[in-house]
Amino acid sequence: MFNEYNDMVTVDELCEMLRIGKNKAYELLRSGKVGGFHDGRLWMIPKEVVISYIMNNSKI
């Protein structure tokens, strides 16, 4: 899943992966629902965290 992305993704890539806007992405990061960390001014999000978020929040 998401083989085209590096192991660490940016907010823009998070938006692509989840098909959400930047406001929602920052909300998920600030709330801790999607874990990440700051590298200077940039958020870095482990790809595995995004996959885990999808799996835990899917309605399948």
PDBQT receptor file of N, H, CA, C and O in Angstrom, charges set to zero:
ATOM      1  N   MET A   1       0.854  -1.180   0.000  1.00  0.00    +0.000 N 
ATOM      2  CA  MET A   1       0.000   0.000   0.000  1.00  0.00    +0.000 C 
ATOM      3  C   MET A   1       0.898   1.240   0.000  1.00  0.00    +0.000 C 
ATOM      4  O   MET A   1       1.826   1.340   0.802  1.00  0.00    +0.000 OA
ATOM      5  N   PHE A   2       0.624   2.156  -0.878  1.00  0.00    +0.000 N 
ATOM      6  H   PHE A   2      -0.130   2.075  -1.530  1.00  0.00    +0.000 HD
ATOM      7  CA  PHE A   2       1.370   3.409  -0.990  1.00  0.00    +0.000 C 
ATOM      8  C   PHE A   2       2.845   3.184  -1.291  1.00  0.00    +0.000 C 
ATOM      9  O   PHE A   2       3.701   3.865  -0.726  1.00  0.00    +0.000 OA
ATOM     10  N   ASN A   3       3.151   2.245  -2.166  1.00  0.00    +0.000 N 
ATOM     11  H   ASN A   3       2.456   1.692  -2.625  1.00  0.00    +0.000 HD
ATOM     12  CA  ASN A   3       4.539   1.942  -2.515  1.00  0.00    +0.000 C 
ATOM     13  C   ASN A   3       5.262   3.109  -3.168  1.00  0.00    +0.000 C 
ATOM     14  O   ASN A   3       6.491   3.174  -3.133  1.00  0.00    +0.000 OA
ATOM     15  N   GLU A   4       4.517   4.027  -3.761  1.00  0.00    +0.000 N 
ATOM     16  H   GLU A   4       3.519   3.974  -3.789  1.00  0.00    +0.000 HD
ATOM     17  CA  GLU A   4       5.141   5.155  -4.459  1.00  0.00    +0.000 C 
ATOM     18  C   GLU A   4       5.639   6.243  -3.498  1.00  0.00    +0.000 C 
ATOM     19  O   GLU A   4       6.311   7.182  -3.926  1.00  0.00    +0.000 OA
ATOM     20  N   TYR A   5       5.318   6.126  -2.222  1.00  0.00    +0.000 N 
ATOM     21  H   TYR A   5       4.772   5.364  -1.874  1.00  0.00    +0.000 HD
ATOM     22  CA  TYR A   5       5.726   7.113  -1.235  1.00  0.00    +0.000 C 
ATOM     23  C   TYR A   5       6.927   6.615  -0.435  1.00  0.00    +0.000 C 
ATOM     24  O   TYR A   5       7.099   5.412  -0.236  1.00  0.00    +0.000 OA
ATOM     25  N   ASN A   6       7.755   7.555   0.020  1.00  0.00    +0.000 N 
ATOM     26  H   ASN A   6       7.615   8.532  -0.141  1.00  0.00    +0.000 HD
ATOM     27  CA  ASN A   6       8.879   7.232   0.897  1.00  0.00    +0.000 C 
ATOM     28  C   ASN A   6       8.358   6.793   2.261  1.00  0.00    +0.000 C 
ATOM     29  O   ASN A   6       7.161   6.891   2.532  1.00  0.00    +0.000 OA
ATOM     30  N   ASP A   7       9.251   6.311   3.116  1.00  0.00    +0.000 N 
ATOM     31  H   ASP A   7      10.223   6.231   2.896  1.00  0.00    +0.000 HD
ATOM     32  CA  ASP A   7       8.860   5.870   4.459  1.00  0.00    +0.000 C 
ATOM     33  C   ASP A   7       8.366   7.026   5.320  1.00  0.00    +0.000 C 
ATOM     34  O   ASP A   7       7.561   6.814   6.226  1.00  0.00    +0.000 OA
ATOM     35  N   MET A   8       8.828   8.236   5.057  1.00  0.00    +0.000 N 
ATOM     36  H   MET A   8       9.481   8.408   4.321  1.00  0.00    +0.000 HD
ATOM     37  CA  MET A   8       8.361   9.437   5.753  1.00  0.00    +0.000 C 
ATOM     38  C   MET A   8       7.680  10.325   4.724  1.00  0.00    +0.000 C 
ATOM     39  O   MET A   8       8.234  10.579   3.655  1.00  0.00    +0.000 OA
ATOM     40  N   VAL A   9       6.479  10.798   5.043  1.00  0.00    +0.000 N 
ATOM     41  H   VAL A   9       6.029  10.592   5.912  1.00  0.00    +0.000 HD
ATOM     42  CA  VAL A   9       5.728  11.626   4.098  1.00  0.00    +0.000 C 
ATOM     43  C   VAL A   9       5.513  13.014   4.675  1.00  0.00    +0.000 C 
ATOM     44  O   VAL A   9       5.598  13.225   5.885  1.00  0.00    +0.000 OA
ATOM     45  N   THR A  10       5.234  13.952   3.787  1.00  0.00    +0.000 N 
ATOM     46  H   THR A  10       5.165  13.781   2.804  1.00  0.00    +0.000 HD
ATOM     47  CA  THR A  10       4.961  15.332   4.168  1.00  0.00    +0.000 C 
ATOM     48  C   THR A  10       3.455  15.539   4.304  1.00  0.00    +0.000 C 
ATOM     49  O   THR A  10       2.666  14.635   4.029  1.00  0.00    +0.000 OA
ATOM     50  N   VAL A  11       3.074  16.721   4.724  1.00  0.00    +0.000 N 
ATOM     51  H   VAL A  11       3.714  17.456   4.947  1.00  0.00    +0.000 HD
ATOM     52  CA  VAL A  11       1.648  17.044   4.840  1.00  0.00    +0.000 C 
ATOM     53  C   VAL A  11       0.979  16.979   3.468  1.00  0.00    +0.000 C 
ATOM     54  O   VAL A  11      -0.140  16.481   3.347  1.00  0.00    +0.000 OA
ATOM     55  N   ASP A  12       1.652  17.476   2.445  1.00  0.00    +0.000 N 
ATOM     56  H   ASP A  12       2.560  17.882   2.543  1.00  0.00    +0.000 HD
ATOM     57  CA  ASP A  12       1.065  17.417   1.098  1.00  0.00    +0.000 C 
ATOM     58  C   ASP A  12       0.821  15.973   0.667  1.00  0.00    +0.000 C 
ATOM     59  O   ASP A  12      -0.214  15.662   0.078  1.00  0.00    +0.000 OA
ATOM     60  N   GLU A  13       1.772  15.098   0.961  1.00  0.00    +0.000 N 
ATOM     61  H   GLU A  13       2.613  15.350   1.439  1.00  0.00    +0.000 HD
ATOM     62  CA  GLU A  13       1.600  13.693   0.605  1.00  0.00    +0.000 C 
ATOM     63  C   GLU A  13       0.515  13.038   1.452  1.00  0.00    +0.000 C 
ATOM     64  O   GLU A  13      -0.243  12.203   0.959  1.00  0.00    +0.000 OA
ATOM     65  N   LEU A  14       0.440  13.420   2.732  1.00  0.00    +0.000 N 
ATOM     66  H   LEU A  14       1.056  14.098   3.133  1.00  0.00    +0.000 HD
ATOM     67  CA  LEU A  14      -0.641  12.925   3.597  1.00  0.00    +0.000 C 
ATOM     68  C   LEU A  14      -1.996  13.289   3.003  1.00  0.00    +0.000 C 
ATOM     69  O   LEU A  14      -2.917  12.472   2.985  1.00  0.00    +0.000 OA
ATOM     70  N   CYS A  15      -2.109  14.516   2.520  1.00  0.00    +0.000 N 
ATOM     71  H   CYS A  15      -1.361  15.179   2.534  1.00  0.00    +0.000 HD
ATOM     72  CA  CYS A  15      -3.357  14.964   1.891  1.00  0.00    +0.000 C 
ATOM     73  C   CYS A  15      -3.701  14.106   0.673  1.00  0.00    +0.000 C 
ATOM     74  O   CYS A  15      -4.859  13.735   0.477  1.00  0.00    +0.000 OA
ATOM     75  N   GLU A  16      -2.691  13.792  -0.145  1.00  0.00    +0.000 N 
ATOM     76  H   GLU A  16      -1.751  14.093   0.014  1.00  0.00    +0.000 HD
ATOM     77  CA  GLU A  16      -2.920  12.939  -1.310  1.00  0.00    +0.000 C 
ATOM     78  C   GLU A  16      -3.360  11.543  -0.884  1.00  0.00    +0.000 C 
ATOM     79  O   GLU A  16      -4.298  10.979  -1.446  1.00  0.00    +0.000 OA
ATOM     80  N   MET A  17      -2.676  10.996   0.112  1.00  0.00    +0.000 N 
ATOM     81  H   MET A  17      -1.914  11.454   0.569  1.00  0.00    +0.000 HD
ATOM     82  CA  MET A  17      -2.945   9.625   0.544  1.00  0.00    +0.000 C 
ATOM     83  C   MET A  17      -4.356   9.479   1.109  1.00  0.00    +0.000 C 
ATOM     84  O   MET A  17      -5.042   8.495   0.835  1.00  0.00    +0.000 OA
ATOM     85  N   LEU A  18      -4.785  10.464   1.899  1.00  0.00    +0.000 N 
ATOM     86  H   LEU A  18      -4.228  11.264   2.121  1.00  0.00    +0.000 HD
ATOM     87  CA  LEU A  18      -6.095  10.390   2.548  1.00  0.00    +0.000 C 
ATOM     88  C   LEU A  18      -7.182  11.124   1.772  1.00  0.00    +0.000 C 
ATOM     89  O   LEU A  18      -8.359  11.068   2.129  1.00  0.00    +0.000 OA
ATOM     90  N   ARG A  19      -6.778  11.810   0.714  1.00  0.00    +0.000 N 
ATOM     91  H   ARG A  19      -5.822  11.855   0.424  1.00  0.00    +0.000 HD
ATOM     92  CA  ARG A  19      -7.709  12.621  -0.097  1.00  0.00    +0.000 C 
ATOM     93  C   ARG A  19      -8.467  13.611   0.776  1.00  0.00    +0.000 C 
ATOM     94  O   ARG A  19      -9.696  13.681   0.775  1.00  0.00    +0.000 OA
ATOM     95  N   ILE A  20      -7.662  14.380   1.529  1.00  0.00    +0.000 N 
ATOM     96  H   ILE A  20      -6.663  14.323   1.530  1.00  0.00    +0.000 HD
ATOM     97  CA  ILE A  20      -8.213  15.409   2.417  1.00  0.00    +0.000 C 
ATOM     98  C   ILE A  20      -7.491  16.723   2.149  1.00  0.00    +0.000 C 
ATOM     99  O   ILE A  20      -6.464  16.750   1.470  1.00  0.00    +0.000 OA
ATOM    100  N   GLY A  21      -8.027  17.797   2.679  1.00  0.00    +0.000 N 
ATOM    101  H   GLY A  21      -8.860  17.775   3.231  1.00  0.00    +0.000 HD
ATOM    102  CA  GLY A  21      -7.395  19.102   2.556  1.00  0.00    +0.000 C 
ATOM    103  C   GLY A  21      -6.358  19.323   3.648  1.00  0.00    +0.000 C 
ATOM    104  O   GLY A  21      -6.257  18.550   4.601  1.00  0.00    +0.000 OA
ATOM    105  N   LYS A  22      -5.593  20.391   3.486  1.00  0.00    +0.000 N 
ATOM    106  H   LYS A  22      -5.675  21.019   2.712  1.00  0.00    +0.000 HD
ATOM    107  CA  LYS A  22      -4.533  20.685   4.452  1.00  0.00    +0.000 C 
ATOM    108  C   LYS A  22      -5.079  20.999   5.833  1.00  0.00    +0.000 C 
ATOM    109  O   LYS A  22      -4.472  20.612   6.832  1.00  0.00    +0.000 OA
ATOM    110  N   ASN A  23      -6.204  21.688   5.917  1.00  0.00    +0.000 N 
ATOM    111  H   ASN A  23      -6.697  22.003   5.106  1.00  0.00    +0.000 HD
ATOM    112  CA  ASN A  23      -6.771  22.007   7.240  1.00  0.00    +0.000 C 
ATOM    113  C   ASN A  23      -7.088  20.728   8.009  1.00  0.00    +0.000 C 
ATOM    114  O   ASN A  23      -6.792  20.633   9.200  1.00  0.00    +0.000 OA
ATOM    115  N   LYS A  24      -7.680  19.757   7.348  1.00  0.00    +0.000 N 
ATOM    116  H   LYS A  24      -7.921  19.834   6.380  1.00  0.00    +0.000 HD
ATOM    117  CA  LYS A  24      -8.003  18.477   7.988  1.00  0.00    +0.000 C 
ATOM    118  C   LYS A  24      -6.723  17.730   8.353  1.00  0.00    +0.000 C 
ATOM    119  O   LYS A  24      -6.656  17.107   9.413  1.00  0.00    +0.000 OA
ATOM    120  N   ALA A  25      -5.715  17.783   7.501  1.00  0.00    +0.000 N 
ATOM    121  H   ALA A  25      -5.769  18.289   6.640  1.00  0.00    +0.000 HD
ATOM    122  CA  ALA A  25      -4.448  17.108   7.785  1.00  0.00    +0.000 C 
ATOM    123  C   ALA A  25      -3.806  17.685   9.043  1.00  0.00    +0.000 C 
ATOM    124  O   ALA A  25      -3.364  16.936   9.914  1.00  0.00    +0.000 OA
ATOM    125  N   TYR A  26      -3.752  18.999   9.142  1.00  0.00    +0.000 N 
ATOM    126  H   TYR A  26      -4.110  19.608   8.435  1.00  0.00    +0.000 HD
ATOM    127  CA  TYR A  26      -3.160  19.627  10.333  1.00  0.00    +0.000 C 
ATOM    128  C   TYR A  26      -3.991  19.336  11.579  1.00  0.00    +0.000 C 
ATOM    129  O   TYR A  26      -3.441  19.189  12.670  1.00  0.00    +0.000 OA
ATOM    130  N   GLU A  27      -5.304  19.255  11.422  1.00  0.00    +0.000 N 
ATOM    131  H   GLU A  27      -5.750  19.375  10.535  1.00  0.00    +0.000 HD
ATOM    132  CA  GLU A  27      -6.179  18.907  12.549  1.00  0.00    +0.000 C 
ATOM    133  C   GLU A  27      -5.861  17.493  13.057  1.00  0.00    +0.000 C 
ATOM    134  O   GLU A  27      -5.777  17.267  14.265  1.00  0.00    +0.000 OA
ATOM    135  N   LEU A  28      -5.686  16.544  12.128  1.00  0.00    +0.000 N 
ATOM    136  H   LEU A  28      -5.754  16.727  11.148  1.00  0.00    +0.000 HD
ATOM    137  CA  LEU A  28      -5.339  15.174  12.509  1.00  0.00    +0.000 C 
ATOM    138  C   LEU A  28      -3.983  15.124  13.215  1.00  0.00    +0.000 C 
ATOM    139  O   LEU A  28      -3.812  14.382  14.183  1.00  0.00    +0.000 OA
ATOM    140  N   LEU A  29      -3.028  15.906  12.736  1.00  0.00    +0.000 N 
ATOM    141  H   LEU A  29      -3.166  16.508  11.950  1.00  0.00    +0.000 HD
ATOM    142  CA  LEU A  29      -1.700  15.921  13.346  1.00  0.00    +0.000 C 
ATOM    143  C   LEU A  29      -1.723  16.572  14.728  1.00  0.00    +0.000 C 
ATOM    144  O   LEU A  29      -1.139  16.046  15.675  1.00  0.00    +0.000 OA
ATOM    145  N   ARG A  30      -2.392  17.709  14.842  1.00  0.00    +0.000 N 
ATOM    146  H   ARG A  30      -2.867  18.137  14.073  1.00  0.00    +0.000 HD
ATOM    147  CA  ARG A  30      -2.450  18.408  16.139  1.00  0.00    +0.000 C 
ATOM    148  C   ARG A  30      -3.193  17.597  17.185  1.00  0.00    +0.000 C 
ATOM    149  O   ARG A  30      -2.833  17.634  18.362  1.00  0.00    +0.000 OA
ATOM    150  N   SER A  31      -4.227  16.862  16.778  1.00  0.00    +0.000 N 
ATOM    151  H   SER A  31      -4.519  16.831  15.823  1.00  0.00    +0.000 HD
ATOM    152  CA  SER A  31      -5.013  16.074  17.725  1.00  0.00    +0.000 C 
ATOM    153  C   SER A  31      -4.312  14.771  18.113  1.00  0.00    +0.000 C 
ATOM    154  O   SER A  31      -4.694  14.127  19.090  1.00  0.00    +0.000 OA
ATOM    155  N   GLY A  32      -3.303  14.387  17.361  1.00  0.00    +0.000 N 
ATOM    156  H   GLY A  32      -2.992  14.910  16.567  1.00  0.00    +0.000 HD
ATOM    157  CA  GLY A  32      -2.600  13.140  17.638  1.00  0.00    +0.000 C 
ATOM    158  C   GLY A  32      -3.243  11.922  16.990  1.00  0.00    +0.000 C 
ATOM    159  O   GLY A  32      -2.778  10.799  17.187  1.00  0.00    +0.000 OA
ATOM    160  N   LYS A  33      -4.302  12.129  16.224  1.00  0.00    +0.000 N 
ATOM    161  H   LYS A  33      -4.679  13.041  16.064  1.00  0.00    +0.000 HD
ATOM    162  CA  LYS A  33      -4.938  10.990  15.544  1.00  0.00    +0.000 C 
ATOM    163  C   LYS A  33      -4.022  10.403  14.485  1.00  0.00    +0.000 C 
ATOM    164  O   LYS A  33      -4.072   9.206  14.203  1.00  0.00    +0.000 OA
ATOM    165  N   VAL A  34      -3.186  11.249  13.902  1.00  0.00    +0.000 N 
ATOM    166  H   VAL A  34      -3.145  12.222  14.132  1.00  0.00    +0.000 HD
ATOM    167  CA  VAL A  34      -2.119  10.819  13.006  1.00  0.00    +0.000 C 
ATOM    168  C   VAL A  34      -0.832  11.342  13.617  1.00  0.00    +0.000 C 
ATOM    169  O   VAL A  34      -0.670  12.549  13.797  1.00  0.00    +0.000 OA
ATOM    170  N   GLY A  35       0.076  10.444  13.935  1.00  0.00    +0.000 N 
ATOM    171  H   GLY A  35      -0.055   9.464  13.790  1.00  0.00    +0.000 HD
ATOM    172  CA  GLY A  35       1.315  10.845  14.597  1.00  0.00    +0.000 C 
ATOM    173  C   GLY A  35       2.358  11.328  13.611  1.00  0.00    +0.000 C 
ATOM    174  O   GLY A  35       2.477  10.816  12.497  1.00  0.00    +0.000 OA
ATOM    175  N   GLY A  36       3.098  12.311  14.041  1.00  0.00    +0.000 N 
ATOM    176  H   GLY A  36       3.001  12.726  14.946  1.00  0.00    +0.000 HD
ATOM    177  CA  GLY A  36       4.178  12.844  13.228  1.00  0.00    +0.000 C 
ATOM    178  C   GLY A  36       5.060  13.708  14.094  1.00  0.00    +0.000 C 
ATOM    179  O   GLY A  36       4.837  13.821  15.299  1.00  0.00    +0.000 OA
ATOM    180  N   PHE A  37       6.059  14.318  13.492  1.00  0.00    +0.000 N 
ATOM    181  H   PHE A  37       6.240  14.226  12.513  1.00  0.00    +0.000 HD
ATOM    182  CA  PHE A  37       6.939  15.214  14.232  1.00  0.00    +0.000 C 
ATOM    183  C   PHE A  37       7.398  16.339  13.318  1.00  0.00    +0.000 C 
ATOM    184  O   PHE A  37       7.332  16.244  12.093  1.00  0.00    +0.000 OA
ATOM    185  N   HIS A  38       7.864  17.403  13.951  1.00  0.00    +0.000 N 
ATOM    186  H   HIS A  38       7.918  17.481  14.947  1.00  0.00    +0.000 HD
ATOM    187  CA  HIS A  38       8.361  18.559  13.207  1.00  0.00    +0.000 C 
ATOM    188  C   HIS A  38       9.833  18.358  12.883  1.00  0.00    +0.000 C 
ATOM    189  O   HIS A  38      10.613  17.936  13.737  1.00  0.00    +0.000 OA
ATOM    190  N   ASP A  39      10.205  18.660  11.658  1.00  0.00    +0.000 N 
ATOM    191  H   ASP A  39       9.571  19.003  10.965  1.00  0.00    +0.000 HD
ATOM    192  CA  ASP A  39      11.601  18.734  11.247  1.00  0.00    +0.000 C 
ATOM    193  C   ASP A  39      11.804  20.172  10.804  1.00  0.00    +0.000 C 
ATOM    194  O   ASP A  39      11.691  20.494   9.621  1.00  0.00    +0.000 OA
ATOM    195  N   GLY A  40      12.105  21.030  11.766  1.00  0.00    +0.000 N 
ATOM    196  H   GLY A  40      12.197  20.769  12.727  1.00  0.00    +0.000 HD
ATOM    197  CA  GLY A  40      12.102  22.457  11.476  1.00  0.00    +0.000 C 
ATOM    198  C   GLY A  40      10.661  22.910  11.367  1.00  0.00    +0.000 C 
ATOM    199  O   GLY A  40       9.889  22.767  12.315  1.00  0.00    +0.000 OA
ATOM    200  N   ARG A  41      10.294  23.452  10.222  1.00  0.00    +0.000 N 
ATOM    201  H   ARG A  41      10.921  23.567   9.451  1.00  0.00    +0.000 HD
ATOM    202  CA  ARG A  41       8.911  23.887  10.002  1.00  0.00    +0.000 C 
ATOM    203  C   ARG A  41       8.058  22.802   9.357  1.00  0.00    +0.000 C 
ATOM    204  O   ARG A  41       6.837  22.941   9.281  1.00  0.00    +0.000 OA
ATOM    205  N   LEU A  42       8.680  21.729   8.896  1.00  0.00    +0.000 N 
ATOM    206  H   LEU A  42       9.672  21.616   8.958  1.00  0.00    +0.000 HD
ATOM    207  CA  LEU A  42       7.955  20.676   8.179  1.00  0.00    +0.000 C 
ATOM    208  C   LEU A  42       7.502  19.567   9.108  1.00  0.00    +0.000 C 
ATOM    209  O   LEU A  42       8.238  19.148  10.001  1.00  0.00    +0.000 OA
ATOM    210  N   TRP A  43       6.292  19.099   8.890  1.00  0.00    +0.000 N 
ATOM    211  H   TRP A  43       5.694  19.440   8.164  1.00  0.00    +0.000 HD
ATOM    212  CA  TRP A  43       5.810  17.895   9.560  1.00  0.00    +0.000 C 
ATOM    213  C   TRP A  43       6.328  16.705   8.775  1.00  0.00    +0.000 C 
ATOM    214  O   TRP A  43       6.312  16.710   7.544  1.00  0.00    +0.000 OA
ATOM    215  N   MET A  44       6.781  15.697   9.477  1.00  0.00    +0.000 N 
ATOM    216  H   MET A  44       6.793  15.692  10.477  1.00  0.00    +0.000 HD
ATOM    217  CA  MET A  44       7.171  14.432   8.872  1.00  0.00    +0.000 C 
ATOM    218  C   MET A  44       6.300  13.349   9.504  1.00  0.00    +0.000 C 
ATOM    219  O   MET A  44       6.204  13.250  10.727  1.00  0.00    +0.000 OA
ATOM    220  N   ILE A  45       5.674  12.545   8.662  1.00  0.00    +0.000 N 
ATOM    221  H   ILE A  45       5.752  12.625   7.668  1.00  0.00    +0.000 HD
ATOM    222  CA  ILE A  45       4.729  11.530   9.135  1.00  0.00    +0.000 C 
ATOM    223  C   ILE A  45       5.194  10.172   8.614  1.00  0.00    +0.000 C 
ATOM    224  O   ILE A  45       5.357  10.003   7.406  1.00  0.00    +0.000 OA
ATOM    225  N   PRO A  46       5.410   9.205   9.500  1.00  0.00    +0.000 N 
ATOM    226  CA  PRO A  46       5.760   7.864   9.024  1.00  0.00    +0.000 C 
ATOM    227  C   PRO A  46       4.624   7.261   8.200  1.00  0.00    +0.000 C 
ATOM    228  O   PRO A  46       3.460   7.321   8.598  1.00  0.00    +0.000 OA
ATOM    229  N   LYS A  47       4.964   6.688   7.067  1.00  0.00    +0.000 N 
ATOM    230  H   LYS A  47       5.909   6.639   6.744  1.00  0.00    +0.000 HD
ATOM    231  CA  LYS A  47       3.955   6.088   6.187  1.00  0.00    +0.000 C 
ATOM    232  C   LYS A  47       3.161   5.010   6.917  1.00  0.00    +0.000 C 
ATOM    233  O   LYS A  47       1.959   4.868   6.693  1.00  0.00    +0.000 OA
ATOM    234  N   GLU A  48       3.821   4.252   7.786  1.00  0.00    +0.000 N 
ATOM    235  H   GLU A  48       4.797   4.368   7.968  1.00  0.00    +0.000 HD
ATOM    236  CA  GLU A  48       3.141   3.196   8.538  1.00  0.00    +0.000 C 
ATOM    237  C   GLU A  48       2.050   3.767   9.444  1.00  0.00    +0.000 C 
ATOM    238  O   GLU A  48       1.034   3.112   9.677  1.00  0.00    +0.000 OA
ATOM    239  N   VAL A  49       2.252   4.979   9.953  1.00  0.00    +0.000 N 
ATOM    240  H   VAL A  49       3.078   5.511   9.764  1.00  0.00    +0.000 HD
ATOM    241  CA  VAL A  49       1.241   5.632  10.787  1.00  0.00    +0.000 C 
ATOM    242  C   VAL A  49      -0.002   5.940   9.957  1.00  0.00    +0.000 C 
ATOM    243  O   VAL A  49      -1.127   5.776  10.429  1.00  0.00    +0.000 OA
ATOM    244  N   VAL A  50       0.206   6.384   8.730  1.00  0.00    +0.000 N 
ATOM    245  H   VAL A  50       1.120   6.517   8.348  1.00  0.00    +0.000 HD
ATOM    246  CA  VAL A  50      -0.916   6.696   7.839  1.00  0.00    +0.000 C 
ATOM    247  C   VAL A  50      -1.690   5.412   7.519  1.00  0.00    +0.000 C 
ATOM    248  O   VAL A  50      -2.920   5.396   7.555  1.00  0.00    +0.000 OA
ATOM    249  N   ILE A  51      -0.967   4.349   7.209  1.00  0.00    +0.000 N 
ATOM    250  H   ILE A  51       0.033   4.362   7.179  1.00  0.00    +0.000 HD
ATOM    251  CA  ILE A  51      -1.616   3.069   6.905  1.00  0.00    +0.000 C 
ATOM    252  C   ILE A  51      -2.401   2.573   8.115  1.00  0.00    +0.000 C 
ATOM    253  O   ILE A  51      -3.527   2.097   7.976  1.00  0.00    +0.000 OA
ATOM    254  N   SER A  52      -1.806   2.684   9.297  1.00  0.00    +0.000 N 
ATOM    255  H   SER A  52      -0.890   3.070   9.410  1.00  0.00    +0.000 HD
ATOM    256  CA  SER A  52      -2.479   2.273  10.529  1.00  0.00    +0.000 C 
ATOM    257  C   SER A  52      -3.739   3.098  10.756  1.00  0.00    +0.000 C 
ATOM    258  O   SER A  52      -4.772   2.556  11.149  1.00  0.00    +0.000 OA
ATOM    259  N   TYR A  53      -3.662   4.394  10.514  1.00  0.00    +0.000 N 
ATOM    260  H   TYR A  53      -2.823   4.835  10.195  1.00  0.00    +0.000 HD
ATOM    261  CA  TYR A  53      -4.835   5.271  10.672  1.00  0.00    +0.000 C 
ATOM    262  C   TYR A  53      -5.955   4.819   9.732  1.00  0.00    +0.000 C 
ATOM    263  O   TYR A  53      -7.118   4.766  10.131  1.00  0.00    +0.000 OA
ATOM    264  N   ILE A  54      -5.610   4.498   8.506  1.00  0.00    +0.000 N 
ATOM    265  H   ILE A  54      -4.665   4.541   8.182  1.00  0.00    +0.000 HD
ATOM    266  CA  ILE A  54      -6.618   4.041   7.541  1.00  0.00    +0.000 C 
ATOM    267  C   ILE A  54      -7.250   2.735   8.000  1.00  0.00    +0.000 C 
ATOM    268  O   ILE A  54      -8.472   2.585   7.973  1.00  0.00    +0.000 OA
ATOM    269  N   MET A  55      -6.419   1.796   8.419  1.00  0.00    +0.000 N 
ATOM    270  H   MET A  55      -5.427   1.917   8.441  1.00  0.00    +0.000 HD
ATOM    271  CA  MET A  55      -6.926   0.489   8.837  1.00  0.00    +0.000 C 
ATOM    272  C   MET A  55      -7.821   0.596  10.077  1.00  0.00    +0.000 C 
ATOM    273  O   MET A  55      -8.829  -0.104  10.174  1.00  0.00    +0.000 OA
ATOM    274  N   ASN A  56      -7.463   1.454  11.007  1.00  0.00    +0.000 N 
ATOM    275  H   ASN A  56      -6.644   2.022  10.928  1.00  0.00    +0.000 HD
ATOM    276  CA  ASN A  56      -8.230   1.610  12.246  1.00  0.00    +0.000 C 
ATOM    277  C   ASN A  56      -9.525   2.397  12.049  1.00  0.00    +0.000 C 
ATOM    278  O   ASN A  56     -10.453   2.272  12.848  1.00  0.00    +0.000 OA
ATOM    279  N   ASN A  57      -9.593   3.210  10.988  1.00  0.00    +0.000 N 
ATOM    280  H   ASN A  57      -8.839   3.312  10.339  1.00  0.00    +0.000 HD
ATOM    281  CA  ASN A  57     -10.750   4.057  10.783  1.00  0.00    +0.000 C 
ATOM    282  C   ASN A  57     -11.597   3.663   9.591  1.00  0.00    +0.000 C 
ATOM    283  O   ASN A  57     -12.544   4.365   9.237  1.00  0.00    +0.000 OA
ATOM    284  N   SER A  58     -11.259   2.534   8.964  1.00  0.00    +0.000 N 
ATOM    285  H   SER A  58     -10.489   1.963   9.252  1.00  0.00    +0.000 HD
ATOM    286  CA  SER A  58     -12.066   2.098   7.821  1.00  0.00    +0.000 C 
ATOM    287  C   SER A  58     -13.349   1.446   8.346  1.00  0.00    +0.000 C 
ATOM    288  O   SER A  58     -13.385   0.907   9.453  1.00  0.00    +0.000 OA
ATOM    289  N   LYS A  59     -14.361   1.507   7.551  1.00  0.00    +0.000 N 
ATOM    290  H   LYS A  59     -14.331   1.944   6.652  1.00  0.00    +0.000 HD
ATOM    291  CA  LYS A  59     -15.672   0.977   7.959  1.00  0.00    +0.000 C 
ATOM    292  C   LYS A  59     -15.942  -0.367   7.313  1.00  0.00    +0.000 C 
ATOM    293  O   LYS A  59     -17.093  -0.751   7.104  1.00  0.00    +0.000 OA
ATOM    294  N   ILE A  60     -14.880  -1.069   7.002  1.00  0.00    +0.000 N 
ATOM    295  H   ILE A  60     -13.946  -0.758   7.172  1.00  0.00    +0.000 HD
ATOM    296  CA  ILE A  60     -15.025  -2.389   6.368  1.00  0.00    +0.000 C 
ATOM    297  C   ILE A  60     -15.183  -3.444   7.425  1.00  0.00    +0.000 C 
ATOM    298  O   ILE A  60     -15.319  -4.625   7.104  1.00  0.00    +0.000 OA
TER     299      ILE A  60
